[in-house]
Amino acid sequence: AVSTPEPGGISYKELIDSLLLLKNKKIIGADIVEYNPLAATPYASGSTVAEILRELILVMKS
C-alpha cells in the first residue's frame, strides 16, 4: 500500500507479468519506492511487497 494510490494504476498481476517479460535481460538494479504499512489492506500488505521483491530477485538472477 502507498500513501497516495494512483487511480487505475498497475495491478499486482500486471506487475508480475511485466517482470516476467524481463527474464533473460541484463537487469542490474531495481527499486521499490514506497510501502506504507499504515495504508495496508489484505490486498496490499508487507507480504505483497516481499513477493514482489522475490520476483525481482528471480528475474535479475536469470
C-alpha positions as CSV (number, residue, x, y, z in Angstrom):
1,A,0.0,0.0,0.0
2,V,1.2,3.5,-0.7
3,S,0.3,6.9,0.8
4,T,-1.1,8.2,-2.5
5,P,-2.5,5.5,-4.7
6,E,-2.7,6.2,-8.4
7,P,-6.3,5.6,-9.8
8,G,-6.1,3.0,-12.5
9,G,-2.6,2.2,-11.6
10,I,-0.9,-1.2,-12.3
11,S,-2.2,-4.2,-10.5
12,Y,-0.1,-6.9,-8.8
13,K,-0.7,-9.4,-11.6
14,E,0.2,-6.8,-14.3
15,L,3.4,-6.0,-12.4
16,I,4.4,-9.7,-12.1
17,D,3.5,-10.3,-15.7
18,S,5.7,-7.4,-16.7
19,L,8.6,-8.6,-14.6
20,L,8.4,-12.0,-16.4
21,L,9.0,-10.2,-19.7
22,L,12.3,-9.1,-18.3
23,K,13.7,-12.6,-17.8
24,N,17.0,-13.2,-19.5
25,K,17.6,-9.4,-19.7
26,K,20.6,-7.9,-18.0
27,I,18.8,-6.1,-15.2
28,I,21.3,-4.8,-12.6
29,G,19.1,-2.9,-10.3
30,A,15.5,-2.3,-9.2
31,D,13.7,-0.1,-6.7
32,I,10.6,-0.4,-4.6
33,V,9.8,3.2,-4.0
34,E,7.2,3.1,-1.2
35,Y,5.4,0.8,1.2
36,N,3.2,2.4,3.9
37,P,2.1,-0.2,6.4
38,L,-0.5,2.3,7.8
39,A,-2.3,2.1,4.4
40,A,-2.0,-1.7,4.2
41,T,-5.0,-3.8,3.2
42,P,-5.4,-7.5,2.8
43,Y,-4.5,-7.0,-0.9
44,A,-1.6,-4.6,-0.4
45,S,0.5,-5.7,2.6
46,G,4.0,-6.3,3.6
47,S,3.8,-9.8,2.3
48,T,2.8,-8.5,-1.1
49,V,5.9,-6.3,-1.2
50,A,8.0,-9.3,-0.2
51,E,6.5,-11.3,-3.0
52,I,7.3,-8.5,-5.5
53,L,10.9,-8.3,-4.2
54,R,11.2,-12.1,-4.6
55,E,10.1,-11.9,-8.2
56,L,12.5,-9.0,-8.8
57,I,15.4,-11.0,-7.4
58,L,14.5,-14.1,-9.5
59,V,14.2,-12.0,-12.7
60,M,17.6,-10.3,-12.0
61,K,19.2,-13.7,-11.3
62,S,18.0,-15.3,-14.5
